[in-house]
């Protein structure tokens, strides 16, 4: 057998051995504790439980809050109609959570509760030759106009989120945590309106008054999915400065209870009764900003703080009936500043 043929066989044998060894070489360089994607938990971490607490300063907005009253000015030769709008105000809330770091595959699971409340007051007063016509259906059915309106619009947001995820490194300084979970809770909206100095039959001015209560109550539950991402931009020993971005989507099977009732001092009562609707509700959440992490007790514990902009979009949340648009389908947006703190212990 020629030396050239022996050399070719040796080269082929070396190539075959190298190909067979590739999976083992990759595993030795990328696996940690037998896992194909190294977890973000430190090697010496003994933390099993973690707790979080968030402070929320959000601004709510709803697509059709402008349609709640008409201001009509009737002159000799001209008439004008306008709607002044109802601007919701900043509100405050909190989010608290408790979680556990599982041993199996280094998953983690957590349950959190978000509570947010916003109250807004608004007043309209008619000028000479001007009247105010209500747009909420029950008051409109009464045929009563007024010279002055004062209203209070309240939003009560309570939501529970259960997640099951795993945080791992996809590069030296970038980590990802995909998760699946369940979202459920309720969003109640309550509107109380006072009508002062009623105008009867569109021409008779009186000192009578009226009250109206409108409710838009939603409750639902459904699947949720998303991911948390974190990029370390500076490393100061056991302290780390990060940029982060969290995103999630959820689809809830929800029910809406909507009601509208009006009564005045003349003992006149009007009500709008609608059937309870069971429909799908879709929501999106995004949270982006700057974070700071520190390892405590030689990496056995961990503290993290994140400050950034959070936005939640709830599609077709407002479903009350008005004269102009009949049943509304207004999107609810909650956006503002969130401060998140977490401690692994």
C-alpha atoms as a printed R data frame, in Angstrom:
    type eleno elety resid chain resno       x      y      z
1   ATOM     1    CA   UNK     A     1   0.000  0.000  0.000
2   ATOM     2    CA   UNK     A     2   1.458  3.305 -1.058
3   ATOM     3    CA   UNK     A     3   2.325  6.004  1.479
4   ATOM     4    CA   UNK     A     4  -0.013  8.471 -0.319
5   ATOM     5    CA   UNK     A     5  -3.010  6.159  0.172
6   ATOM     6    CA   UNK     A     6  -2.134  5.697  3.864
7   ATOM     7    CA   UNK     A     7  -1.906  9.470  4.331
8   ATOM     8    CA   UNK     A     8  -5.338  9.958  2.710
9   ATOM     9    CA   UNK     A     9  -6.854  7.343  5.032
10  ATOM    10    CA   UNK     A    10  -5.288  9.033  8.048
11  ATOM    11    CA   UNK     A    11  -6.636 12.425  6.975
12  ATOM    12    CA   UNK     A    12 -10.136 10.963  6.420
13  ATOM    13    CA   UNK     A    13 -10.014  9.246  9.807
14  ATOM    14    CA   UNK     A    14  -8.981 12.484 11.549
15  ATOM    15    CA   UNK     A    15 -11.835 14.376  9.837
16  ATOM    16    CA   UNK     A    16 -14.354 11.740 10.954
17  ATOM    17    CA   UNK     A    17 -13.085 11.916 14.541
18  ATOM    18    CA   UNK     A    18 -13.269 15.716 14.497
19  ATOM    19    CA   UNK     A    19 -16.880 15.672 13.232
20  ATOM    20    CA   UNK     A    20 -17.867 13.178 15.923
21  ATOM    21    CA   UNK     A    21 -16.199 15.334 18.581
22  ATOM    22    CA   UNK     A    22 -17.932 18.570 17.566
23  ATOM    23    CA   UNK     A    23 -21.057 18.057 19.737
24  ATOM    24    CA   UNK     A    24 -18.863 17.330 22.767
25  ATOM    25    CA   UNK     A    25 -16.707 20.383 22.087
26  ATOM    26    CA   UNK     A    26 -19.798 22.587 21.800
27  ATOM    27    CA   UNK     A    27 -21.289 21.137 24.963
28  ATOM    28    CA   UNK     A    28 -18.153 21.715 26.975
29  ATOM    29    CA   UNK     A    29 -17.966 25.359 25.924
30  ATOM    30    CA   UNK     A    30 -21.640 26.316 26.159
31  ATOM    31    CA   UNK     A    31 -23.321 24.025 28.695
32  ATOM    32    CA   UNK     A    32 -23.535 24.910 32.363
33  ATOM    33    CA   UNK     A    33 -24.746 22.192 34.725
34  ATOM    34    CA   UNK     A    34 -25.862 20.154 31.726
35  ATOM    35    CA   UNK     A    35 -28.110 22.903 30.295
36  ATOM    36    CA   UNK     A    36 -27.689 23.918 26.629
37  ATOM    37    CA   UNK     A    37 -28.245 27.629 27.448
38  ATOM    38    CA   UNK     A    38 -26.467 28.917 30.562
39  ATOM    39    CA   UNK     A    39 -28.797 30.403 33.153
40  ATOM    40    CA   UNK     A    40 -28.293 33.950 34.429
41  ATOM    41    CA   UNK     A    41 -28.192 32.682 38.008
42  ATOM    42    CA   UNK     A    42 -24.746 32.953 39.526
43  ATOM    43    CA   UNK     A    43 -22.775 29.785 40.176
44  ATOM    44    CA   UNK     A    44 -22.911 30.281 43.945
45  ATOM    45    CA   UNK     A    45 -26.498 31.493 44.115
46  ATOM    46    CA   UNK     A    46 -28.545 29.936 46.892
47  ATOM    47    CA   UNK     A    47 -31.585 32.156 46.314
48  ATOM    48    CA   UNK     A    48 -34.831 30.245 45.948
49  ATOM    49    CA   UNK     A    49 -37.417 32.945 46.591
50  ATOM    50    CA   UNK     A    50 -37.686 36.448 45.187
51  ATOM    51    CA   UNK     A    51 -40.029 39.361 45.865
52  ATOM    52    CA   UNK     A    52 -40.749 42.495 43.842
53  ATOM    53    CA   UNK     A    53 -42.430 45.828 44.495
54  ATOM    54    CA   UNK     A    54 -43.222 48.499 41.877
55  ATOM    55    CA   UNK     A    55 -44.369 52.104 42.084
56  ATOM    56    CA   UNK     A    56 -46.593 53.230 39.183
57  ATOM    57    CA   UNK     A    57 -47.255 56.792 38.011
58  ATOM    58    CA   UNK     A    58 -49.449 56.396 34.924
59  ATOM    59    CA   UNK     A    59 -51.585 58.593 32.713
60  ATOM    60    CA   UNK     A    60 -54.791 56.947 31.431
61  ATOM    61    CA   UNK     A    61 -56.394 57.916 28.130
62  ATOM    62    CA   UNK     A    62 -59.426 56.589 26.328
63  ATOM    63    CA   UNK     A    63 -60.247 57.092 22.696
64  ATOM    64    CA   UNK     A    64 -63.766 58.499 23.038
65  ATOM    65    CA   UNK     A    65 -63.835 60.399 26.327
66  ATOM    66    CA   UNK     A    66 -64.462 63.555 24.290
67  ATOM    67    CA   UNK     A    67 -68.052 62.440 23.589
68  ATOM    68    CA   UNK     A    68 -69.789 63.046 26.922
69  ATOM    69    CA   UNK     A    69 -71.545 66.420 26.492
70  ATOM    70    CA   UNK     A    70 -72.364 68.932 23.754
71  ATOM    71    CA   UNK     A    71 -72.152 72.710 24.147
72  ATOM    72    CA   UNK     A    72 -74.677 74.357 21.835
73  ATOM    73    CA   UNK     A    73 -74.634 78.096 21.183
74  ATOM    74    CA   UNK     A    74 -77.692 79.382 19.324
75  ATOM    75    CA   UNK     A    75 -77.426 82.937 17.956
76  ATOM    76    CA   UNK     A    76 -79.650 85.053 15.718
77  ATOM    77    CA   UNK     A    77 -77.942 84.076 12.485
78  ATOM    78    CA   UNK     A    78 -75.375 81.441 13.509
79  ATOM    79    CA   UNK     A    79 -75.274 78.371 15.688
80  ATOM    80    CA   UNK     A    80 -72.245 76.477 16.931
81  ATOM    81    CA   UNK     A    81 -71.810 73.020 18.392
82  ATOM    82    CA   UNK     A    82 -68.763 71.742 20.203
83  ATOM    83    CA   UNK     A    83 -67.576 69.061 22.581
84  ATOM    84    CA   UNK     A    84 -65.014 70.178 25.167
85  ATOM    85    CA   UNK     A    85 -63.689 66.721 25.945
86  ATOM    86    CA   UNK     A    86 -62.938 64.958 29.196
87  ATOM    87    CA   UNK     A    87 -59.228 64.829 29.990
88  ATOM    88    CA   UNK     A    88 -58.299 62.051 32.383
89  ATOM    89    CA   UNK     A    89 -55.603 62.794 34.972
90  ATOM    90    CA   UNK     A    90 -52.457 61.102 36.265
91  ATOM    91    CA   UNK     A    91 -53.017 58.334 38.771
92  ATOM    92    CA   UNK     A    92 -50.846 56.179 41.013
93  ATOM    93    CA   UNK     A    93 -50.655 52.509 41.791
94  ATOM    94    CA   UNK     A    94 -48.426 49.613 42.746
95  ATOM    95    CA   UNK     A    95 -47.406 46.135 41.658
96  ATOM    96    CA   UNK     A    96 -46.244 43.472 44.119
97  ATOM    97    CA   UNK     A    97 -45.068 39.964 43.357
98  ATOM    98    CA   UNK     A    98 -43.607 36.791 44.816
99  ATOM    99    CA   UNK     A    99 -41.693 34.126 42.924
100 ATOM   100    CA   UNK     A   100 -39.642 30.960 43.244
101 ATOM   101    CA   UNK     A   101 -36.532 29.778 41.388
102 ATOM   102    CA   UNK     A   102 -37.068 26.133 40.443
103 ATOM   103    CA   UNK     A   103 -34.229 23.617 40.394
104 ATOM   104    CA   UNK     A   104 -35.580 21.768 37.369
105 ATOM   105    CA   UNK     A   105 -33.996 23.248 34.235
106 ATOM   106    CA   UNK     A   106 -33.525 26.462 36.291
107 ATOM   107    CA   UNK     A   107 -36.981 27.746 35.480
108 ATOM   108    CA   UNK     A   108 -38.690 30.360 37.638
109 ATOM   109    CA   UNK     A   109 -42.324 31.035 38.424
110 ATOM   110    CA   UNK     A   110 -43.991 34.133 39.861
111 ATOM   111    CA   UNK     A   111 -47.348 35.675 40.725
112 ATOM   112    CA   UNK     A   112 -47.881 39.453 40.707
113 ATOM   113    CA   UNK     A   113 -50.763 41.821 41.393
114 ATOM   114    CA   UNK     A   114 -51.084 45.235 39.704
115 ATOM   115    CA   UNK     A   115 -53.425 47.848 41.166
116 ATOM   116    CA   UNK     A   116 -53.987 51.300 39.668
117 ATOM   117    CA   UNK     A   117 -56.601 53.972 40.382
118 ATOM   118    CA   UNK     A   118 -57.330 57.293 38.712
119 ATOM   119    CA   UNK     A   119 -60.079 59.829 39.473
120 ATOM   120    CA   UNK     A   120 -60.844 62.869 37.323
121 ATOM   121    CA   UNK     A   121 -63.344 65.688 37.877
122 ATOM   122    CA   UNK     A   122 -64.622 67.995 35.165
123 ATOM   123    CA   UNK     A   123 -67.099 70.887 35.121
124 ATOM   124    CA   UNK     A   124 -68.917 72.630 32.260
125 ATOM   125    CA   UNK     A   125 -70.825 75.903 32.695
126 ATOM   126    CA   UNK     A   126 -72.969 77.427 29.980
127 ATOM   127    CA   UNK     A   127 -72.561 81.027 28.863
128 ATOM   128    CA   UNK     A   128 -75.472 83.287 27.848
129 ATOM   129    CA   UNK     A   129 -77.377 81.879 24.850
130 ATOM   130    CA   UNK     A   130 -75.613 78.548 25.441
131 ATOM   131    CA   UNK     A   131 -76.990 75.226 26.664
132 ATOM   132    CA   UNK     A   132 -75.391 71.891 27.474
133 ATOM   133    CA   UNK     A   133 -76.830 68.683 26.056
134 ATOM   134    CA   UNK     A   134 -75.839 65.373 27.692
135 ATOM   135    CA   UNK     A   135 -74.450 62.627 25.472
136 ATOM   136    CA   UNK     A   136 -74.718 59.646 27.807
137 ATOM   137    CA   UNK     A   137 -77.825 57.832 26.657
138 ATOM   138    CA   UNK     A   138 -79.991 57.787 29.799
139 ATOM   139    CA   UNK     A   139 -79.716 61.545 30.392
140 ATOM   140    CA   UNK     A   140 -80.255 62.217 26.691
141 ATOM   141    CA   UNK     A   141 -83.463 60.130 26.725
142 ATOM   142    CA   UNK     A   142 -84.837 62.352 29.496
143 ATOM   143    CA   UNK     A   143 -84.868 65.352 27.156
144 ATOM   144    CA   UNK     A   144 -83.330 67.481 29.923
145 ATOM   145    CA   UNK     A   145 -80.639 69.952 28.987
146 ATOM   146    CA   UNK     A   146 -78.804 71.973 31.611
147 ATOM   147    CA   UNK     A   147 -76.824 75.118 32.293
148 ATOM   148    CA   UNK     A   148 -74.036 73.378 34.213
149 ATOM   149    CA   UNK     A   149 -72.589 69.860 34.460
150 ATOM   150    CA   UNK     A   150 -70.055 68.391 36.887
151 ATOM   151    CA   UNK     A   151 -68.723 64.862 36.432
152 ATOM   152    CA   UNK     A   152 -66.348 62.429 38.113
153 ATOM   153    CA   UNK     A   153 -64.727 59.663 36.052
154 ATOM   154    CA   UNK     A   154 -62.983 56.863 37.947
155 ATOM   155    CA   UNK     A   155 -60.855 53.985 36.629
156 ATOM   156    CA   UNK     A   156 -60.090 51.032 38.905
157 ATOM   157    CA   UNK     A   157 -57.536 48.591 37.435
158 ATOM   158    CA   UNK     A   158 -56.666 45.297 39.146
159 ATOM   159    CA   UNK     A   159 -54.804 42.521 37.349
160 ATOM   160    CA   UNK     A   160 -53.064 39.260 38.354
161 ATOM   161    CA   UNK     A   161 -50.232 37.729 36.294
162 ATOM   162    CA   UNK     A   162 -48.796 34.233 36.745
163 ATOM   163    CA   UNK     A   163 -45.631 33.470 34.764
164 ATOM   164    CA   UNK     A   164 -43.387 30.488 34.104
165 ATOM   165    CA   UNK     A   165 -40.099 31.386 32.415
166 ATOM   166    CA   UNK     A   166 -36.357 30.887 32.218
167 ATOM   167    CA   UNK     A   167 -33.656 33.572 32.063
168 ATOM   168    CA   UNK     A   168 -30.490 32.636 30.147
169 ATOM   169    CA   UNK     A   169 -27.513 34.212 28.412
170 ATOM   170    CA   UNK     A   170 -27.527 34.339 24.623
171 ATOM   171    CA   UNK     A   171 -24.234 36.266 24.577
172 ATOM   172    CA   UNK     A   172 -21.704 37.519 27.093
173 ATOM   173    CA   UNK     A   173 -23.731 40.604 28.075
174 ATOM   174    CA   UNK     A   174 -27.254 39.976 26.722
175 ATOM   175    CA   UNK     A   175 -29.870 37.812 28.441
176 ATOM   176    CA   UNK     A   176 -33.367 36.766 27.479
177 ATOM   177    CA   UNK     A   177 -36.258 35.397 29.521
178 ATOM   178    CA   UNK     A   178 -39.171 34.030 27.474
179 ATOM   179    CA   UNK     A   179 -42.242 33.139 29.510
180 ATOM   180    CA   UNK     A   180 -45.768 31.791 29.324
181 ATOM   181    CA   UNK     A   181 -48.494 32.530 31.812
182 ATOM   182    CA   UNK     A   182 -52.060 33.479 32.662
183 ATOM   183    CA   UNK     A   183 -53.474 37.004 33.049
184 ATOM   184    CA   UNK     A   184 -56.739 37.711 34.815
185 ATOM   185    CA   UNK     A   185 -58.497 40.497 36.655
186 ATOM   186    CA   UNK     A   186 -60.921 43.353 36.245
187 ATOM   187    CA   UNK     A   187 -61.138 46.959 35.022
188 ATOM   188    CA   UNK     A   188 -64.029 48.985 36.417
189 ATOM   189    CA   UNK     A   189 -64.956 52.426 35.108
190 ATOM   190    CA   UNK     A   190 -67.516 54.537 36.941
191 ATOM   191    CA   UNK     A   191 -68.917 57.908 35.832
192 ATOM   192    CA   UNK     A   192 -71.037 60.083 38.139
193 ATOM   193    CA   UNK     A   193 -72.627 63.179 36.565
194 ATOM   194    CA   UNK     A   194 -74.533 66.042 38.196
195 ATOM   195    CA   UNK     A   195 -76.794 68.232 36.021
196 ATOM   196    CA   UNK     A   196 -77.586 71.675 37.476
197 ATOM   197    CA   UNK     A   197 -80.360 74.132 36.527
198 ATOM   198    CA   UNK     A   198 -82.210 71.845 34.144
199 ATOM   199    CA   UNK     A   199 -83.802 73.111 30.935
200 ATOM   200    CA   UNK     A   200 -87.139 71.395 30.240
201 ATOM   201    CA   UNK     A   201 -88.596 71.015 26.766
202 ATOM   202    CA   UNK     A   202 -85.487 72.822 25.452
203 ATOM   203    CA   UNK     A   203 -86.858 76.249 26.499
204 ATOM   204    CA   UNK     A   204 -87.963 76.291 30.171
205 ATOM   205    CA   UNK     A   205 -85.125 77.125 32.574
206 ATOM   206    CA   UNK     A   206 -85.553 75.743 36.110
207 ATOM   207    CA   UNK     A   207 -83.612 75.276 39.330
208 ATOM   208    CA   UNK     A   208 -84.102 71.508 39.242
209 ATOM   209    CA   UNK     A   209 -81.171 69.108 39.039
210 ATOM   210    CA   UNK     A   210 -80.438 65.580 37.868
211 ATOM   211    CA   UNK     A   211 -78.030 62.741 38.569
212 ATOM   212    CA   UNK     A   212 -76.628 60.063 36.294
213 ATOM   213    CA   UNK     A   213 -74.498 57.005 36.986
214 ATOM   214    CA   UNK     A   214 -72.728 55.154 34.165
215 ATOM   215    CA   UNK     A   215 -70.696 51.976 34.702
216 ATOM   216    CA   UNK     A   216 -68.405 49.992 32.398
217 ATOM   217    CA   UNK     A   217 -67.174 46.910 34.289
218 ATOM   218    CA   UNK     A   218 -64.856 44.353 32.674
219 ATOM   219    CA   UNK     A   219 -63.547 41.048 34.035
220 ATOM   220    CA   UNK     A   220 -61.557 38.417 32.163
221 ATOM   221    CA   UNK     A   221 -58.877 35.733 32.152
222 ATOM   222    CA   UNK     A   222 -56.693 34.197 29.458
223 ATOM   223    CA   UNK     A   223 -53.215 33.117 28.265
224 ATOM   224    CA   UNK     A   224 -50.216 35.421 28.196
225 ATOM   225    CA   UNK     A   225 -46.795 35.193 26.543
226 ATOM   226    CA   UNK     A   226 -43.778 37.453 26.277
227 ATOM   227    CA   UNK     A   227 -40.112 37.974 27.036
228 ATOM   228    CA   UNK     A   228 -37.815 40.042 29.242
229 ATOM   229    CA   UNK     A   229 -34.507 41.208 27.758
230 ATOM   230    CA   UNK     A   230 -31.501 42.777 29.458
231 ATOM   231    CA   UNK     A   231 -28.229 44.140 28.046
232 ATOM   232    CA   UNK     A   232 -25.335 44.893 30.390
233 ATOM   233    CA   UNK     A   233 -23.640 48.096 29.296
234 ATOM   234    CA   UNK     A   234 -21.317 48.662 32.298
235 ATOM   235    CA   UNK     A   235 -19.754 46.285 34.804
236 ATOM   236    CA   UNK     A   236 -18.450 47.565 38.146
237 ATOM   237    CA   UNK     A   237 -17.401 44.350 39.852
238 ATOM   238    CA   UNK     A   238 -20.559 43.079 41.526
239 ATOM   239    CA   UNK     A   239 -22.591 46.076 40.238
240 ATOM   240    CA   UNK     A   240 -24.101 46.149 36.750
241 ATOM   241    CA   UNK     A   241 -25.804 48.858 34.701
242 ATOM   242    CA   UNK     A   242 -28.333 47.555 32.157
243 ATOM   243    CA   UNK     A   243 -30.701 48.523 29.408
244 ATOM   244    CA   UNK     A   244 -33.861 46.427 29.472
245 ATOM   245    CA   UNK     A   245 -36.981 45.809 27.416
246 ATOM   246    CA   UNK     A   246 -39.992 43.711 28.479
247 ATOM   247    CA   UNK     A   247 -42.861 42.881 26.120
248 ATOM   248    CA   UNK     A   248 -45.947 40.691 26.410
249 ATOM   249    CA   UNK     A   249 -49.266 39.922 24.721
250 ATOM   250    CA   UNK     A   250 -52.398 38.449 26.261
251 ATOM   251    CA   UNK     A   251 -55.803 37.374 25.027
252 ATOM   252    CA   UNK     A   252 -58.543 37.253 27.634
253 ATOM   253    CA   UNK     A   253 -62.025 35.792 27.596
254 ATOM   254    CA   UNK     A   254 -63.848 38.731 29.133
255 ATOM   255    CA   UNK     A   255 -67.285 39.945 30.085
256 ATOM   256    CA   UNK     A   256 -68.602 43.521 30.137
257 ATOM   257    CA   UNK     A   257 -71.382 44.737 32.407
258 ATOM   258    CA   UNK     A   258 -72.588 48.135 31.206
259 ATOM   259    CA   UNK     A   259 -75.330 50.247 32.768
260 ATOM   260    CA   UNK     A   260 -76.660 53.817 32.684
261 ATOM   261    CA   UNK     A   261 -79.339 55.351 34.934
262 ATOM   262    CA   UNK     A   262 -80.644 58.919 35.308
263 ATOM   263    CA   UNK     A   263 -83.102 60.616 37.668
264 ATOM   264    CA   UNK     A   264 -83.966 64.228 38.463
265 ATOM   265    CA   UNK     A   265 -85.710 66.167 41.207
266 ATOM   266    CA   UNK     A   266 -88.957 66.021 39.190
267 ATOM   267    CA   UNK     A   267 -89.067 62.246 39.846
268 ATOM   268    CA   UNK     A   268 -88.272 61.417 36.246
269 ATOM   269    CA   UNK     A   269 -86.174 58.287 35.756
270 ATOM   270    CA   UNK     A   270 -84.498 56.908 32.631
271 ATOM   271    CA   UNK     A   271 -82.274 53.849 32.306
272 ATOM   272    CA   UNK     A   272 -80.340 52.036 29.600
273 ATOM   273    CA   UNK     A   273 -80.094 48.299 30.200
274 ATOM   274    CA   UNK     A   274 -77.787 46.293 27.954
275 ATOM   275    CA   UNK     A   275 -77.127 42.575 27.865
276 ATOM   276    CA   UNK     A   276 -73.946 41.343 29.514
277 ATOM   277    CA   UNK     A   277 -71.406 40.692 26.748
278 ATOM   278    CA   UNK     A   278 -68.844 37.889 26.769
279 ATOM   279    CA   UNK     A   279 -66.164 38.689 24.196
280 ATOM   280    CA   UNK     A   280 -62.442 38.442 23.630
281 ATOM   281    CA   UNK     A   281 -60.119 41.129 24.974
282 ATOM   282    CA   UNK     A   282 -56.619 41.751 23.612
283 ATOM   283    CA   UNK     A   283 -53.869 43.611 25.469
284 ATOM   284    CA   UNK     A   284 -50.235 44.571 24.836
285 ATOM   285    CA   UNK     A   285 -47.622 45.610 27.425
286 ATOM   286    CA   UNK     A   286 -44.189 47.177 26.947
287 ATOM   287    CA   UNK     A   287 -41.673 48.306 29.563
288 ATOM   288    CA   UNK     A   288 -38.290 49.864 28.609
289 ATOM   289    CA   UNK     A   289 -35.639 51.723 30.569
290 ATOM   290    CA   UNK     A   290 -32.469 51.617 32.635
291 ATOM   291    CA   UNK     A   291 -31.658 49.098 35.362
292 ATOM   292    CA   UNK     A   292 -29.107 48.481 38.094
293 ATOM   293    CA   UNK     A   293 -28.167 45.041 39.479
294 ATOM   294    CA   UNK     A   294 -25.939 44.096 42.396
295 ATOM   295    CA   UNK     A   295 -24.813 40.714 43.719
296 ATOM   296    CA   UNK     A   296 -24.920 40.453 47.507
297 ATOM   297    CA   UNK     A   297 -23.260 38.008 49.893
298 ATOM   298    CA   UNK     A   298 -20.770 36.681 47.324
299 ATOM   299    CA   UNK     A   299 -23.484 36.208 44.722
300 ATOM   300    CA   UNK     A   300 -25.811 34.230 46.980
301 ATOM   301    CA   UNK     A   301 -28.414 37.022 46.923
302 ATOM   302    CA   UNK     A   302 -29.312 39.607 44.333
303 ATOM   303    CA   UNK     A   303 -30.991 43.022 44.176
304 ATOM   304    CA   UNK     A   304 -32.236 44.765 41.027
305 ATOM   305    CA   UNK     A   305 -33.919 48.112 40.364
306 ATOM   306    CA   UNK     A   306 -35.426 49.247 37.047
307 ATOM   307    CA   UNK     A   307 -36.788 52.654 36.073
308 ATOM   308    CA   UNK     A   308 -38.487 53.238 32.761
309 ATOM   309    CA   UNK     A   309 -41.520 53.892 30.596
310 ATOM   310    CA   UNK     A   310 -44.389 51.394 30.693
311 ATOM   311    CA   UNK     A   311 -47.402 51.246 28.407
312 ATOM   312    CA   UNK     A   312 -50.420 48.954 28.427
313 ATOM   313    CA   UNK     A   313 -52.938 49.017 25.579
314 ATOM   314    CA   UNK     A   314 -56.369 47.434 26.138
315 ATOM   315    CA   UNK     A   315 -58.324 47.264 22.885
316 ATOM   316    CA   UNK     A   316 -62.085 48.014 22.780
317 ATOM   317    CA   UNK     A   317 -62.313 48.463 26.538
318 ATOM   318    CA   UNK     A   318 -64.947 51.218 26.775
319 ATOM   319    CA   UNK     A   319 -68.354 49.940 25.581
320 ATOM   320    CA   UNK     A   320 -70.897 52.400 26.989
321 ATOM   321    CA   UNK     A   321 -73.736 53.722 24.837
322 ATOM   322    CA   UNK     A   322 -74.039 57.373 23.802
323 ATOM   323    CA   UNK     A   323 -76.466 59.260 21.604
324 ATOM   324    CA   UNK     A   324 -73.937 60.179 18.918
325 ATOM   325    CA   UNK     A   325 -72.101 56.882 18.459
326 ATOM   326    CA   UNK     A   326 -74.460 54.396 20.088
327 ATOM   327    CA   UNK     A   327 -72.240 51.714 21.618
328 ATOM   328    CA   UNK     A   328 -68.638 52.822 21.821
329 ATOM   329    CA   UNK     A   329 -65.509 50.753 21.314
330 ATOM   330    CA   UNK     A   330 -62.795 52.873 22.894
331 ATOM   331    CA   UNK     A   331 -59.238 51.670 23.497
332 ATOM   332    CA   UNK     A   332 -57.850 52.199 26.996
333 ATOM   333    CA   UNK     A   333 -54.177 53.179 27.260
334 ATOM   334    CA   UNK     A   334 -52.221 53.263 30.525
335 ATOM   335    CA   UNK     A   335 -48.755 54.782 30.203
336 ATOM   336    CA   UNK     A   336 -46.176 56.469 32.382
337 ATOM   337    CA   UNK     A   337 -43.269 55.853 34.737
338 ATOM   338    CA   UNK     A   338 -42.655 52.572 36.563
339 ATOM   339    CA   UNK     A   339 -40.034 51.953 39.254
340 ATOM   340    CA   UNK     A   340 -39.438 48.234 39.782
341 ATOM   341    CA   UNK     A   341 -37.438 46.716 42.644
342 ATOM   342    CA   UNK     A   342 -36.653 43.018 43.091
343 ATOM   343    CA   UNK     A   343 -34.773 41.066 45.754
344 ATOM   344    CA   UNK     A   344 -33.662 37.418 45.418
345 ATOM   345    CA   UNK     A   345 -33.130 35.853 48.825
